[in-house]
Amino acid sequence: MIEFVIGLVLVSLIVLGVIKGQALIENVKLNQLIQEFELYENATNTYIATHRRAPGAYQTVNAFGGIGNYWEESRFWKDLRKEGLIEGDPNDGSSPPEHVFGNPTNRPTWRILRFDPIFLICAEGLKDEYADLIENKFNDGGDTSYKAGKVYIYAQYVCKEMLVGKGG
């Protein structure tokens, strides 16, 4: 009987260790994801300070000599990679990078949405509980005046307003 109790205690300790280990890994990933939000915001600001335009922005001349201003998300990532501000091959770098919660069946990526002059950096494909934790970390428990910008949750996206070109 004593051997059974000792075995049960050992099994319980192992299960508890595995559960705590998984929670620790998820917490590390959440912190890494938050650092990635900040990395892309800083890279965007550095690009704007250097080029005086947003990454992904370009101009074309139409048949009548008029200039059109355009913006593309694929060019956004390529511009940041060309400058060495984020990792990746600039020659094959138009696709958005994956974030830390990626897995073989779900390819969560970063997305950029632009509502001139506002940029939103979005982590796609997060579980609801992760989205809530990230929102709370950036908004400091709901205080949306935090200098990191407002955080929004849309379906499978967690989007953070980037403070671009404002020294943020």
HELIX and SHEET records of a PDB file:
HELIX    1   1 ILE A    2  HIS A   51  1                                  50    
HELIX    2   2 GLU A   73  LYS A   82  1                                  10    
HELIX    3   3 PRO A   90  ASP A   92  5                                   3    
HELIX    4   4 ASP A  128  PHE A  138  1                                  11    
SHEET    1   A 2 ALA A  57  VAL A  61  0                                        
SHEET    2   A 2 ILE A  67  TRP A  71 -1                                        
SHEET    1   B 4 TRP A 110  PHE A 115  0                                        
SHEET    2   B 4 ILE A 118  GLU A 124 -1                                        
SHEET    3   B 4 TYR A 157  MET A 162 -1                                        
SHEET    4   B 4 VAL A 151  TYR A 154 -1                                        
END                                                                             
